[in-house]
Amino acid sequence: MSQIIAWFKSKNISSHVVAVTIVALATLIVTDSQVQAFVLQLFATYPKIGTAIVAIAGIIFKYSHSTPQPPSPQGALK
């Protein structure tokens, strides 16, 4: 939970709005059967939409992980 709080403190209002919107849409899809049917129909009618969403999610997942930083020279002297 502290990581979520730290993330919210480090981001601006635009990031907060995007995060809340994504969570709200995901909650709506999970809880409402009509929305689930609409999403399934949408993906069946336009399969490229699903492919694009998966591709974007893959790119975000790949590049969102932080890389470990090499140890600093000051740390090696201690």
N, C-alpha and C positions, 0 to 999 in steps of 0.2 A: 504494500500500500504506500509505503514511503517513496518508492520509485515513481509511482503515479503522481503523487503530490509534487515531487521534485520536477517531474516533466512539466506539469502544469505551471509551476513557478518559473520555469526557464523559457516558456513559450509565450507568444503574444495572443491577443484576443482572436485573431483569425484562425490560429491553430486550435484554439478551444472550440470555436464554432464548428470547424470541420470535424474534430474528434467527436463532439456531442452529436452531430448530424449522422455520422457513420454508426455510432452506437445506437441511436434511435432507429435508423433504418434497419439495422441488423435485428434489433429487438422486435420491430414490427414484422419482419419477414418470419422470424421464429414463432411468433405468437398468433398470427392471423392466417387462417387457412385460405382466405380469399387472396391475400397478397402472395402466399406461396403458390397458388394456382396461377396467378398472373405472371409471376417470375418464371415458372416452368413453361408456360405458354410462350412468353417472350423469348426464352432461350431456344425453344423448339422452333419458333418461327424465324428467329434471327440468330443462328448459331455463332456468327462472328462476334456478337456482343459478349457471349460467354467466354469465347477465346480471348477477346481483348481484356476482359476483366481478370482472367487468370494470368495473362501475360503481364499486366500492370502490377498485379499482386506479387508475382514472382520477381519482378524488377525491384519493387519496393522492399521485399523481403531480403533480396540479395544485397542491396546497398544500404539497408538501414542498420545493419550490425556494425558496431564500432570496432575498429581494428585495435589490437593491443599496442600500446605505446612502448617503445624500447626504454629500458631503464636509463635514467639520467646519469651523466658522469659524476655528479655530486653524490648520488646514492652509492656509487661504487667505492668512493673514497672513505665512507664512514665505516 
